[in-house]
Amino acid sequence: QKGGEIFNIMAVWTSKATPPGKDYRQLHDALAQIDVAKWVRQHPTLVLGDFNQSAKYKSDGWKMLKELTDGLGLVSAYHQFFDEKFGKETRPTHFHQGKEGKPFHLDYCFLPKEWIPMIERVKVGSYSKWGQVSDHVPLTVDLKFP
């Protein structure tokens, strides 16, 4: 809860423990276990974290993820703020095998499209600062509630 605003947060981390290229199924399977549409309609909802999915991958996972979030009325804060298309991100959030030369955008913060005007800032950490700590860098979204 922020002020008088009550909202849901769903943290996501899909693991490589599933068959190769099927990481995205974990989120879809989890959402199938609950009536996610009812839950999202109950309160505004943020779905954020490491989705292990990129529009640059040659799989249907990204299309399924976009269909799911679009259907729930959720948008990517990063893509809204920077006005970039999926698969054309200029600020990577992941460096495969910890290598700066293997960048991808895998981390997202999906929020209700009605919240777009509340996005004050989106920041992506740098490899130079975070590369020794993790193969991911932070994605920070600042919102200003009325």
C-alpha positions in Angstrom: 0.0 0.0 0.0 1.2 3.5 -0.9 -0.8 6.2 0.7 -4.4 5.3 -0.1 -3.4 3.1 -3.1 -3.5 -0.6 -2.6 -1.8 -2.7 -5.2 -0.6 -6.3 -5.9 3.0 -7.2 -6.6 4.0 -10.4 -8.3 7.7 -11.1 -8.3 8.9 -13.3 -11.1 12.1 -15.4 -11.6 11.8 -18.1 -14.2 14.5 -20.7 -13.9 16.6 -22.7 -16.4 15.5 -25.9 -14.5 12.8 -26.4 -17.1 13.5 -27.9 -20.5 15.8 -25.6 -22.6 13.9 -22.7 -24.1 10.7 -23.3 -22.0 11.5 -21.0 -19.1 8.5 -18.8 -19.9 6.2 -21.7 -19.3 6.8 -21.5 -15.6 5.1 -18.1 -15.4 2.3 -19.2 -17.6 1.7 -22.4 -15.7 1.8 -20.5 -12.4 -0.7 -18.0 -13.6 -3.0 -20.8 -14.7 -3.1 -22.0 -11.1 -4.9 -18.9 -10.0 -7.6 -16.8 -11.5 -5.0 -14.1 -12.4 -7.5 -12.0 -14.3 -9.7 -11.7 -11.2 -6.6 -11.0 -9.0 -5.4 -8.3 -11.3 -8.8 -6.7 -11.6 -9.1 -6.7 -7.8 -6.3 -4.2 -7.4 -3.7 -2.6 -9.7 -0.9 -5.1 -10.2 2.8 -5.0 -10.8 4.5 -8.0 -12.4 8.2 -7.7 -12.2 11.5 -9.5 -12.2 13.7 -11.8 -14.2 11.5 -13.3 -17.0 14.4 -15.0 -18.8 12.7 -14.0 -22.0 13.7 -11.6 -24.7 12.1 -10.6 -28.0 15.5 -11.3 -29.5 15.1 -15.0 -28.7 13.8 -17.2 -31.5 10.9 -18.7 -29.5 7.2 -18.2 -29.0 7.8 -17.5 -25.3 8.0 -13.7 -25.8 4.9 -13.6 -27.9 3.0 -15.6 -25.2 4.3 -13.2 -22.5 3.2 -10.1 -24.4 -0.2 -11.6 -25.1 -0.6 -12.4 -21.4 0.4 -8.9 -20.2 -1.5 -7.1 -23.0 -4.6 -9.1 -22.1 -4.2 -8.0 -18.4 -3.9 -4.4 -19.4 -0.2 -4.3 -18.3 2.6 -2.4 -20.0 6.4 -2.5 -19.6 7.6 0.6 -17.6 11.0 0.4 -19.4 9.5 0.4 -22.9 7.0 3.2 -22.1 9.6 5.4 -20.5 12.3 5.0 -23.2 9.9 4.7 -26.1 11.6 1.6 -27.4 10.2 -1.5 -29.1 10.5 -5.0 -27.6 13.7 -6.6 -29.0 15.2 -3.2 -29.8 16.2 -2.3 -26.2 19.3 -0.1 -25.9 19.9 -0.8 -22.2 20.5 -4.5 -21.4 19.6 -6.0 -18.0 21.4 -9.3 -18.4 24.9 -10.3 -19.6 24.9 -14.0 -20.6 27.5 -15.9 -18.7 28.6 -12.6 -17.1 30.1 -11.4 -20.3 29.7 -7.8 -21.3 29.7 -8.7 -25.0 26.5 -10.9 -24.6 23.8 -8.4 -23.6 20.1 -9.1 -23.4 17.0 -7.4 -21.9 15.4 -10.0 -19.7 14.1 -8.1 -16.7 10.8 -6.2 -16.7 8.4 -4.3 -14.6 4.9 -4.6 -16.0 2.4 -2.2 -14.5 -1.2 -1.1 -15.3 -1.4 1.1 -18.4 -3.3 3.6 -16.3 -0.1 4.2 -14.3 1.9 5.4 -17.3 1.6 9.0 -16.2 3.0 8.1 -12.8 6.3 6.8 -14.2 8.9 9.5 -13.1 12.0 7.6 -14.0 13.3 4.2 -15.1 17.0 3.4 -14.6 19.0 0.4 -15.7 22.2 -0.4 -13.9 25.6 -0.6 -15.7 27.7 -3.6 -16.3 30.8 -1.7 -15.0 29.1 -1.3 -11.7 27.2 -4.6 -11.3 29.1 -7.1 -13.6 31.3 -8.3 -10.7 28.2 -9.0 -8.6 25.7 -10.6 -11.0 25.0 -11.3 -14.6 21.9 -9.1 -14.2 21.8 -5.3 -13.5 19.0 -3.6 -11.5 16.0 -2.2 -13.3 14.6 0.6 -11.1 11.2 2.2 -11.7 10.2 5.3 -9.8 6.5 6.1 -9.6 4.9 9.2 -8.3 1.5 8.5 -6.8 -1.0 11.4 -6.8 
